[in-house]
Amino acid sequence: MSHLLPSRPPGLDDSLVFAIVASSYNREFVDGLVNGARGELAVLAPKSRVELHEVPGSFEIPLAVQTVAERGNAAAILAFGLLWQGETLHASLIATAVTGALMDISLKHKLPVLHEVLVIQTEEQACARCLDTEINRGVEAARAAVAMLAALKKINSPAS
């Protein structure tokens, strides 16, 4: 695990919509991701609006992300959930399915979909990634979303 957040990218002056799709399961930790992302987006894209869409669990995240993507108004979608790795393969199976689905949605809609459905083994890991400000994966997702939007804008601009 990286113990450093990526550096803060330059901010955006555009008025955009960022959608967050978050599992309500393991709410304490997922709320930490949501709050981290909202705070960082307020700094990086102050003219933008953040929508929050809650779903029951991590397995339901891709359907909500796809529905938001199909609306066509979100500049980027941030997906937040938390899975506890236990003694069975359940968490791994969900994580694999969610990962593939989110990538497919991102590519199909040519839209940044930031994947922060975390698989953790201990409460210490969950606290560090979701509640701690030093490596909060919600902050990381917000920074990656803004950086990706800038990269796509550059890729799509006519060559000089």
C-alpha positions in Angstrom: 0.0 0.0 0.0 1.2 3.4 -0.8 1.5 5.7 2.2 1.3 8.9 0.1 -1.5 10.5 -1.8 -0.8 11.6 -5.3 0.1 15.3 -5.5 -2.8 17.7 -5.9 -3.4 18.5 -9.6 -4.2 22.0 -10.8 -7.8 22.9 -10.1 -10.6 23.3 -12.6 -12.5 26.5 -13.4 -15.3 24.6 -15.1 -18.7 24.1 -13.6 -19.0 20.3 -13.7 -21.0 17.5 -12.1 -19.1 14.9 -10.1 -21.2 11.9 -9.1 -20.4 9.7 -6.2 -21.9 6.3 -6.0 -21.5 4.9 -2.5 -22.4 1.8 -0.6 -24.4 2.3 2.5 -23.0 -0.9 3.9 -20.0 -0.2 6.2 -21.3 3.3 6.3 -18.8 4.7 8.8 -15.9 3.9 6.5 -17.6 4.7 3.2 -18.7 8.1 4.6 -15.0 8.8 5.3 -14.3 8.2 1.6 -17.3 10.4 0.5 -16.3 13.2 2.9 -12.7 13.1 1.8 -13.7 13.3 -1.9 -16.2 16.1 -1.3 -13.7 18.2 0.6 -11.0 17.7 -2.1 -13.4 18.4 -4.9 -14.5 21.6 -3.2 -10.8 22.8 -3.4 -10.0 21.4 -6.9 -13.3 22.2 -8.6 -15.1 24.9 -6.5 -17.6 25.8 -9.2 -18.7 22.1 -9.6 -21.5 20.2 -8.0 -21.2 16.8 -6.3 -24.2 14.4 -6.4 -24.3 11.5 -3.9 -26.2 8.3 -4.9 -26.3 5.6 -2.2 -26.8 1.9 -2.9 -27.2 -1.0 -0.5 -23.8 -2.6 -1.0 -20.7 -2.8 -3.2 -22.3 -5.3 -5.6 -24.9 -2.8 -6.5 -22.5 0.0 -7.3 -22.0 -0.8 -11.0 -25.7 -0.6 -11.9 -25.9 2.8 -10.3 -22.7 4.0 -12.0 -24.0 2.8 -15.3 -27.3 4.6 -14.7 -25.5 7.8 -13.9 -23.2 7.5 -16.9 -26.2 7.0 -19.2 -27.7 10.3 -18.0 -24.7 12.0 -19.6 -24.4 14.9 -17.2 -21.5 13.7 -15.0 -17.9 14.6 -15.8 -16.6 11.8 -13.6 -18.1 9.2 -11.3 -16.4 8.1 -8.1 -17.4 4.6 -6.8 -16.9 4.0 -3.0 -17.5 0.8 -1.1 -15.7 -1.4 1.5 -15.5 -5.2 1.5 -14.1 -7.2 4.4 -11.9 -10.0 3.2 -13.0 -13.0 5.3 -12.4 -16.7 5.2 -14.5 -17.3 2.1 -14.1 -16.0 -1.5 -17.2 -13.8 -1.2 -15.3 -10.4 -1.0 -12.9 -11.4 -3.8 -15.8 -12.5 -6.1 -17.6 -9.2 -5.5 -14.4 -7.1 -6.0 -13.6 -8.9 -9.2 -17.1 -8.4 -10.6 -17.3 -4.7 -9.6 -13.8 -4.0 -11.0 -14.7 -5.5 -14.4 -18.0 -3.7 -14.5 -16.6 -0.3 -13.6 -13.9 -0.6 -16.2 -16.5 -1.6 -18.9 -18.7 1.4 -18.0 -15.8 3.8 -18.1 -14.6 2.6 -21.5 -18.1 2.3 -23.0 -19.0 5.9 -21.9 -15.5 7.4 -22.3 -16.0 8.7 -18.8 -13.6 8.6 -15.8 -15.0 6.1 -13.3 -12.8 6.1 -10.2 -12.7 2.7 -8.4 -12.4 2.9 -4.7 -14.3 -0.2 -3.7 -11.7 -1.3 -1.2 -11.0 -4.9 0.0 -9.5 -4.8 3.5 -8.6 -7.3 6.1 -8.5 -5.3 9.3 -10.2 -2.4 10.9 -6.8 -0.7 11.0 -6.6 -0.9 7.2 -10.1 0.5 6.9 -9.4 3.4 9.2 -6.1 4.3 7.4 -7.7 4.3 4.0 -11.1 5.7 4.8 -10.8 7.9 7.9 -7.2 9.0 8.0 -6.4 12.2 6.1 -2.9 11.1 5.2 -3.9 8.3 2.7 -7.7 8.8 2.4 -8.7 7.0 -0.8 -11.7 9.4 -1.3 -9.2 12.3 -1.5 -7.1 10.2 -3.9 -10.1 9.5 -6.1 -11.0 13.2 -6.3 -7.5 14.0 -7.3 -7.4 11.3 -9.9 -10.8 12.4 -11.3 -9.6 15.9 -11.8 -6.3 14.8 -13.2 -8.0 12.4 -15.6 -10.4 15.1 -16.8 -7.4 17.4 -17.6 -5.7 14.5 -19.4 -8.7 13.8 -21.5 -9.2 17.5 -22.3 -5.6 17.6 -23.5 -5.9 14.4 -25.6 -9.1 15.7 -27.2 -7.8 19.1 -28.0 -6.7 19.8 -31.6 -2.9 19.5 -32.0 -1.2 22.8 -32.4 
